[in-house]
Amino acid sequence: MAEPSAFPPPKVRAVAAEVVALLKERKETVSVAETAAGGIISASLLAQPGASKVYRGGLTLYTLESRLAFAGWTQSHIDAYRGPTPDVVKGLAENVRLKLDSTYAVCESGTAGPTGGSTPNRTPGYVALAVATTSSPTVTKEVHDDAGNGTDREANMITFAEEALKLLRDVIKSSPAAASGASAL
């Protein structure tokens, strides 16, 4: 018998399972736009049985160039970019949700470390989160190293994924069930 998998990370596994169960129950869908989490959100959702019924797709928009190519950014976005912010993730989530025609889109952008900058949004452990929906305004949230990971890049990446999935779960739970249409199954 194979050893139990260490993936998804234990901090992420339960919330990813809860999100997929909620989406299946509600016949809704999700798309993902992530940066510093590097694909952990998408992979954690896809590790759940039945994910193919709810997962519309995801992008790892780690570079500014990838945002130009896939996320609707223009050169003016890049010229104005000053690091991860709620406005940045809001725009990315809304763009990806529309392009993939999902009920929800979750997005994160943060500073995983070990290095960073001098502004609060460039400090390792900072992450901006957003969830765009078909039924209400986009929800954003900022987290400032609440997990105490400091400059531990891998730990921050996992925390960013966990925080994004928790925000998604909370938005799903507070949203009315999707009306019939293209975004619902």
C-alpha positions as CSV (number, residue, x, y, z in Angstrom):
1,M,0.0,0.0,0.0
2,A,1.3,3.5,-0.9
3,E,2.0,6.0,1.8
4,P,-0.6,8.7,2.3
5,S,0.0,11.7,0.0
6,A,1.4,14.9,1.5
7,F,-0.6,16.7,-1.2
8,P,-2.6,18.8,-1.0
9,P,-0.9,20.3,2.0
10,P,-2.8,19.4,5.2
11,K,-3.7,23.1,5.9
12,V,-5.3,23.3,2.4
13,R,-6.8,19.8,2.0
14,A,-9.9,20.2,4.2
15,V,-10.9,23.6,2.9
16,A,-10.4,22.5,-0.8
17,A,-12.6,19.5,-0.2
18,E,-15.2,21.7,1.4
19,V,-15.1,24.2,-1.5
20,V,-15.6,21.4,-4.1
21,A,-18.4,19.8,-2.1
22,L,-20.2,23.2,-1.9
23,L,-19.8,23.8,-5.6
24,K,-21.0,20.3,-6.5
25,E,-24.0,20.7,-4.2
26,R,-24.9,24.1,-5.6
27,K,-24.1,23.1,-9.2
28,E,-21.7,26.0,-9.5
29,T,-18.3,26.5,-11.0
30,V,-14.9,28.1,-10.1
31,S,-11.9,29.4,-12.0
32,V,-8.6,30.4,-10.4
33,A,-6.1,33.2,-11.0
34,E,-3.1,32.8,-8.8
35,T,0.4,34.3,-8.6
36,A,2.6,33.7,-5.6
37,A,0.7,30.4,-4.6
38,G,2.2,29.0,-7.9
39,G,-0.7,26.7,-8.7
40,I,-1.3,25.2,-5.3
41,I,-5.0,26.5,-5.3
42,S,-5.8,24.9,-8.6
43,A,-3.9,21.7,-7.8
44,S,-5.6,21.4,-4.4
45,L,-9.1,21.8,-6.0
46,L,-8.2,19.3,-8.7
47,A,-7.0,16.7,-6.2
48,Q,-10.6,16.4,-4.9
49,P,-12.9,13.8,-6.4
50,G,-15.5,15.3,-8.7
51,A,-13.4,18.4,-9.4
52,S,-14.1,18.1,-13.1
53,K,-17.7,19.0,-12.5
54,V,-16.9,22.3,-10.9
55,Y,-13.4,23.5,-12.1
56,R,-13.5,25.6,-15.2
57,G,-9.7,26.4,-15.4
58,G,-6.9,28.3,-13.9
59,L,-4.0,30.5,-14.6
60,T,-0.8,31.0,-12.8
61,L,-0.1,34.7,-13.5
62,Y,3.3,34.9,-11.8
63,T,4.9,37.3,-14.3
64,L,3.7,40.7,-15.6
65,E,4.2,39.3,-19.1
66,S,1.7,36.5,-18.4
67,R,-0.8,39.0,-17.3
68,L,-0.4,40.8,-20.6
69,A,-0.8,37.6,-22.5
70,F,-3.7,36.0,-20.6
71,A,-5.4,38.3,-18.1
72,G,-6.4,41.4,-20.1
73,W,-3.6,43.6,-18.9
74,T,-2.2,46.4,-21.0
75,Q,1.1,48.2,-20.9
76,S,-0.6,50.9,-18.7
77,H,-1.3,48.2,-16.0
78,I,2.4,47.3,-16.0
79,D,3.5,50.9,-15.9
80,A,1.2,51.5,-12.9
81,Y,2.1,48.2,-11.1
82,R,3.4,48.7,-7.5
83,G,3.0,45.2,-6.2
84,P,0.1,43.1,-5.1
85,T,-3.0,45.0,-4.0
86,P,-6.7,44.4,-3.6
87,D,-7.3,46.3,-6.8
88,V,-4.9,44.1,-8.8
89,V,-6.5,40.8,-7.6
90,K,-10.0,42.2,-8.1
91,G,-9.3,43.0,-11.7
92,L,-7.6,39.6,-12.3
93,A,-10.4,37.7,-10.7
94,E,-13.1,39.5,-12.6
95,N,-11.3,39.1,-15.9
96,V,-10.7,35.3,-15.4
97,R,-14.3,34.7,-14.2
98,L,-15.7,36.3,-17.4
99,K,-13.3,34.6,-19.7
100,L,-13.9,31.1,-18.2
101,D,-17.6,31.8,-17.6
102,S,-17.5,30.5,-14.0
103,T,-19.8,31.2,-11.1
104,Y,-16.8,32.3,-9.0
105,A,-13.1,33.2,-9.6
106,V,-10.6,33.2,-6.8
107,C,-7.4,35.2,-7.1
108,E,-4.4,35.8,-4.9
109,S,-1.2,37.9,-5.3
110,G,1.3,38.2,-2.6
111,T,4.9,38.4,-1.5
112,A,6.1,34.9,-0.6
113,G,9.7,35.8,0.2
114,P,12.3,35.3,1.2
115,T,13.0,38.8,-0.1
116,G,10.5,41.7,-0.4
117,G,10.4,45.4,-0.4
118,S,9.8,48.3,1.9
119,T,6.1,48.8,1.5
120,P,3.6,46.7,3.5
121,N,2.4,44.9,0.3
122,R,5.9,43.9,-0.5
123,T,6.7,42.4,2.9
124,P,7.0,38.5,2.9
125,G,3.7,37.0,4.1
126,Y,1.5,39.7,2.6
127,V,-1.3,38.5,0.3
128,A,-4.2,40.3,-1.5
129,L,-7.2,38.1,-2.2
130,A,-10.3,38.4,-4.3
131,V,-13.4,36.4,-5.2
132,A,-15.4,37.5,-8.2
133,T,-19.0,36.2,-8.5
134,T,-21.9,36.3,-10.9
135,S,-24.3,37.5,-8.2
136,S,-22.5,40.2,-6.1
137,P,-19.6,42.7,-6.1
138,T,-16.1,41.2,-5.9
139,V,-14.9,40.6,-2.4
140,T,-11.3,41.5,-1.5
141,K,-9.2,40.9,1.6
142,E,-5.6,41.5,2.7
143,V,-3.6,39.2,5.0
144,H,-0.3,40.4,6.6
145,D,1.6,37.3,7.7
146,D,-1.1,36.2,10.2
147,A,0.4,32.7,10.1
148,G,3.8,34.0,11.3
149,N,5.7,32.4,8.4
150,G,8.2,35.3,8.1
151,T,10.3,34.8,5.0
152,D,9.6,31.1,4.6
153,R,8.6,31.1,0.9
154,E,7.0,27.6,0.8
155,A,5.0,28.2,4.0
156,N,3.8,31.5,2.7
157,M,2.7,29.9,-0.6
158,I,0.6,27.3,1.3
159,T,-0.8,30.0,3.6
160,F,-1.8,32.1,0.5
161,A,-3.6,29.1,-1.0
162,E,-5.3,28.3,2.3
163,E,-6.5,31.9,2.8
164,A,-7.7,32.2,-0.8
165,L,-9.7,28.9,-0.4
166,K,-11.2,30.0,2.9
167,L,-12.3,33.3,1.4
168,L,-13.8,31.5,-1.6
169,R,-15.6,29.1,0.8
170,D,-17.0,32.0,2.8
171,V,-18.2,33.8,-0.3
172,I,-19.9,30.7,-1.6
173,K,-21.7,30.1,1.7
174,S,-22.9,33.7,1.7
175,S,-24.0,33.8,-1.9
176,P,-27.4,33.0,-3.2
177,A,-27.4,29.8,-5.3
178,A,-26.6,30.5,-8.9
179,A,-29.6,31.0,-11.3
180,S,-29.8,28.6,-14.2
181,G,-27.5,29.7,-17.0
182,A,-24.1,29.3,-18.5
183,S,-22.2,29.7,-15.2
184,A,-24.1,26.9,-13.4
185,L,-23.8,23.2,-14.3
